[in-house]
Amino acid sequence: MRISFYKVFLASVLLCLSVSLLTACRSAPTQPPLAVTLHAQDIKFDLTTIQAKVNQPVTLTYSNEGSIDHAFAIPDLVEEQKIRPGQTVVFTFTPKQPGEFKFVCAMPGHEMAGMVGTLVVTQ
């Protein structure tokens, strides 16, 4: 049985195109997840810096060890997460670009009193 040159050539081209499409469609590699625990105390965080990488899921366990309400937020990245004294919330976010992002306690007056920190995102 003879296979024509045209059929072999066509099969080779289709195979190369398929491999190229599969390679192009793969999503960007993700970073391993990062788990961080942040304790809110009365007018301070126990961490002032959190380090993460671009596209790295960050699971933040936010615990209020103080006697007043607190609210974690990273403007344009993490919506406000309010917690009452003794409460803990867990949420996940994924930074999409490198840079330094300020995290704050969004309760009135808490940021100005020093409840701030920095999320440092690197490649």
C-alpha positions in Angstrom: 0.0 0.0 0.0 1.5 3.3 -1.0 0.9 6.5 0.9 1.2 9.6 -1.2 3.7 12.3 -0.3 0.7 14.8 -0.2 -1.0 12.8 2.6 2.1 12.5 4.7 2.8 16.2 4.3 -0.8 17.1 5.2 -0.7 14.8 8.3 2.6 16.4 9.4 1.2 19.9 9.0 -2.0 19.1 11.0 0.1 17.5 13.7 2.3 20.5 14.0 -0.7 22.9 14.1 -2.4 20.8 16.8 0.7 20.8 19.0 1.1 24.6 18.5 -2.5 25.2 19.4 -2.3 23.0 22.5 0.8 24.8 23.6 -0.7 28.2 23.1 -3.9 27.4 24.9 -2.2 26.3 28.1 -2.8 28.8 30.9 0.1 30.6 32.5 1.8 28.5 35.2 0.4 29.3 38.6 2.4 29.7 41.8 1.9 27.3 44.7 -0.7 28.7 47.1 0.5 30.9 50.0 -1.2 30.6 53.4 -0.9 33.6 55.7 -2.4 34.2 59.2 -2.9 37.9 60.2 -4.0 38.8 63.7 -5.8 42.1 64.3 -5.2 43.5 67.7 -6.5 46.8 69.0 -5.0 49.3 66.6 -2.3 47.0 65.2 -1.6 44.1 62.9 0.9 41.4 64.0 2.4 41.4 60.4 3.3 44.6 58.6 4.6 42.9 55.4 3.2 40.0 53.3 5.3 38.6 50.4 3.6 37.0 47.5 4.2 36.3 43.8 2.2 37.3 40.7 -0.6 34.7 40.1 0.0 33.1 43.5 -3.3 32.4 45.3 -3.1 33.9 48.8 -5.3 32.3 51.5 -5.5 34.8 54.3 -6.8 33.7 57.7 -7.8 37.0 59.4 -8.3 36.8 63.2 -9.6 39.6 65.5 -7.9 39.2 68.8 -8.8 42.7 70.0 -11.9 44.0 71.8 -13.2 46.2 68.9 -14.4 45.5 65.3 -11.8 45.5 62.5 -12.0 45.3 58.7 -9.1 44.1 56.4 -8.9 45.6 52.9 -6.4 46.1 50.1 -7.8 48.8 47.8 -8.5 47.5 44.3 -7.5 44.0 45.2 -9.4 42.7 48.3 -12.8 43.9 49.3 -13.3 44.9 52.9 -13.5 41.9 55.3 -15.2 42.9 58.5 -14.7 40.9 61.7 -15.9 41.2 65.2 -13.8 40.6 68.4 -13.0 36.9 68.6 -14.0 36.2 65.0 -11.9 34.6 62.3 -12.5 34.8 58.5 -10.6 33.0 55.7 -10.6 34.3 52.2 -8.4 33.9 49.1 -7.2 36.4 46.5 -4.7 36.3 43.7 -2.5 39.3 42.8 -2.2 39.7 39.1 0.6 42.3 38.9 3.8 43.0 40.7 4.1 45.9 43.1 3.6 47.1 46.6 0.0 47.3 47.8 -1.1 48.9 51.1 -3.4 46.8 53.3 -5.4 48.6 56.0 -7.9 48.2 58.7 -10.8 50.0 57.0 -12.6 50.8 60.2 -12.8 54.6 60.7 -9.6 55.9 62.3 -7.8 52.6 62.4 -5.6 53.3 59.3 -4.6 56.7 60.6 -3.8 55.1 64.0 -1.3 52.8 62.3 -3.2 49.7 61.3 -1.5 49.4 57.9 0.9 47.0 56.2 2.3 46.3 52.8 1.6 43.4 50.4 4.8 43.0 48.3 4.1 41.1 45.0 7.1 40.0 42.9 7.5 38.1 39.6 
